[in-house]
Amino acid sequence: MTMAPNSMTMAMSDPGAWAAAMSNLGLPPISMTGQQLMPDFDPSLGLMAGIGPINPMMPGLGLVPPSLSQDAQLLQEIIHCKSCTLFPPNPNIPPPAMRERPPGCKTVFVGGLPENSTEQLIVEVFGQCGDIAAIRKSKKNFCHIRFAEEFTVDKALLLSGYHIRLGSSTDKKDTGRLHVDFAQARDDLYEWECRQRMFAREMRHRRKIEEDLLRPPSPPPIVHFSEHECCELGDKIKDDSKFPEAVRVLLTWLERGEVNRRNANNFYSMIQSSNGHIRRLMTEKSQHEKEMEEAKDKFKTVMAAILAQFEQIVSVFHAASKQKAWDHFSKAQRKNLDMWRKQVEEIRNMHNEHLMGIRGEEEMDMSDDDIEDSSANSKASEDSGVSQAEALKEENDSLRCQLDGYRNEVELLKQEQGKNQPIRSEEDNTHSQQLSFLQQALQGMQKQLLRLRDELKERETDLEKTVEDKQQLKNQIHNLKDTLQTTHSLQPETLKRDDRGSEQSANQVSDVTASAVVSCSQEKEGLPEKNRPTPVRSERDALLVGIISTFLNVHPFGASIEYICSYLQRLDTKINPGEVEALLSRLPCTFKQELTGVGASLEKRWNFCGFQGIKST
């Protein structure tokens, strides 16, 4: 709060100054503890005996409030105004109760004003806190003051509890005790809500700007087809850097139906150029796969080194837990060592499981198309089997030699026993024990030889089976190559024929490839006819086969799967088109699927071919 520039301060610890200030207000001077300071105080005069009256408006006189507690760090002072004087309250009096601060509060309630107070006096006292926007004074001793800023309310609250006196008068109507508190005003609440809404709008606007900045840019629009754009697109497709964008434009043109007889050659050349990028993509793929394999190998080596170090740490803990070293540690040290050992073992086991999982995934990643890799693996397995068989043979020979040696030793012992008559019974007992031990050893060696012979025979049978499987795989690969060559040789012929001829040749090629694949699958399975799964698995499937056969028999040109299912669903609503199609595909000798139509009217239809299939089966 502001003070007069020429005022003089005096510490409130001086009891005379506090008594003088209280006497000027017409109140009995009381000490900090509540005891009366001056016994000769005359309340009617408001003065102390022998001391002249003190005018608080005199320049150069000011009183400083007593030192507050550690919580209240503000020093309360006497405030001099033009027409009034404010005296600070007694610090021992507890602060008055205050209401909760409303949001955006700019208005305060001021009570305890003197009866003779005016609006000019209120402006003079509270104008020092800040700019006043409005004052609403009541006929009684209170008013409401609305400030221009919120922080000025905190300054005005500091005047709560001050004693006010107009001029130097001691009349009761010219004195009062101020009580300042928060007031709830609709204008303050409205302004606060407006500010909150404005802040929310600003936050939404900023969030939208951030989202727009983080949003990925939309792709450029596809250009319309023209001869000029077609020529430029043909050059872009040949460029590796512009190939993805050019292919997207070509795909859009093809889907829009921009192809006609005049520009068919241009489209064919662009498609041919896009096909030429396959070799580049395959090389890039192989290069990336090689880098990935190198990274995997590096990761494996690093993991192996880490696991080796873990094993060393575990061995250190095991060595420390032995009796020689364990007895020299204290109880707390043993507890820590045991806890550390368990933690290291858990981490070691977790890393071992992780590494084994990576190896298992690599073993499962082998694709069915890697026939050469499988053949190489079969060769390696054959070589390993041969090496194991040779090792077993060598072990068998060494065991035979050991058996012969044991037999010779037994014969020598028998001869010595026959020549030298036993003199003592103890020697006989030792010789008999040795003989029994040798006989047991001979029996164990014989059993081991028999077991090794059985294992050798099993390995030889396994080798024969692997050789047969390898021969079957080679035959299947040869058959698949022949079928692929036939399909490639038939493709140029189908391009030159008309639509109907192309359909027939496609059907023939599909029949040939299907029969080849079926024959290869049958050879690969190699199951006997008794163990093969039947296509008709239940009586319901047999009923469906009969109904569909009669339905297709009256439709010589075939019917689509939707048409067949619509007929069957009249009989049973639970029939699924996927189930019906799977059943028809399991009976290739009874039902046959054909492609009919040209271009957009191309349709798959099922025909009944049971009369021709009975002859072939």
Secondary structure as GFF3:
##gff-version 3
##sequence-region A 1 617
A	DSSP	alpha_helix	15	24	.	.	.	ID=ss1
A	DSSP	beta_strand	41	42	.	.	.	ID=ss2
A	DSSP	beta_strand	47	48	.	.	.	ID=ss3
A	DSSP	beta_strand	79	80	.	.	.	ID=ss4
A	DSSP	beta_strand	84	87	.	.	.	ID=ss5
A	DSSP	beta_strand	107	111	.	.	.	ID=ss6
A	DSSP	alpha_helix	119	126	.	.	.	ID=ss7
A	DSSP	beta_strand	132	137	.	.	.	ID=ss8
A	DSSP	beta_strand	142	147	.	.	.	ID=ss9
A	DSSP	alpha_helix	151	157	.	.	.	ID=ss10
A	DSSP	beta_strand	163	166	.	.	.	ID=ss11
A	DSSP	three_ten_helix	172	174	.	.	.	ID=ss12
A	DSSP	beta_strand	175	177	.	.	.	ID=ss13
A	DSSP	beta_strand	179	182	.	.	.	ID=ss14
A	DSSP	alpha_helix	186	214	.	.	.	ID=ss15
A	DSSP	alpha_helix	227	238	.	.	.	ID=ss16
A	DSSP	alpha_helix	243	256	.	.	.	ID=ss17
A	DSSP	alpha_helix	264	275	.	.	.	ID=ss18
A	DSSP	alpha_helix	277	320	.	.	.	ID=ss19
A	DSSP	alpha_helix	323	326	.	.	.	ID=ss20
A	DSSP	alpha_helix	331	364	.	.	.	ID=ss21
A	DSSP	alpha_helix	371	419	.	.	.	ID=ss22
A	DSSP	alpha_helix	425	496	.	.	.	ID=ss23
A	DSSP	alpha_helix	499	525	.	.	.	ID=ss24
A	DSSP	alpha_helix	539	553	.	.	.	ID=ss25
A	DSSP	alpha_helix	561	571	.	.	.	ID=ss26
A	DSSP	alpha_helix	577	585	.	.	.	ID=ss27
A	DSSP	beta_strand	591	596	.	.	.	ID=ss28
A	DSSP	three_ten_helix	599	601	.	.	.	ID=ss29
A	DSSP	beta_strand	603	608	.	.	.	ID=ss30
A	DSSP	alpha_helix	610	616	.	.	.	ID=ss31
###
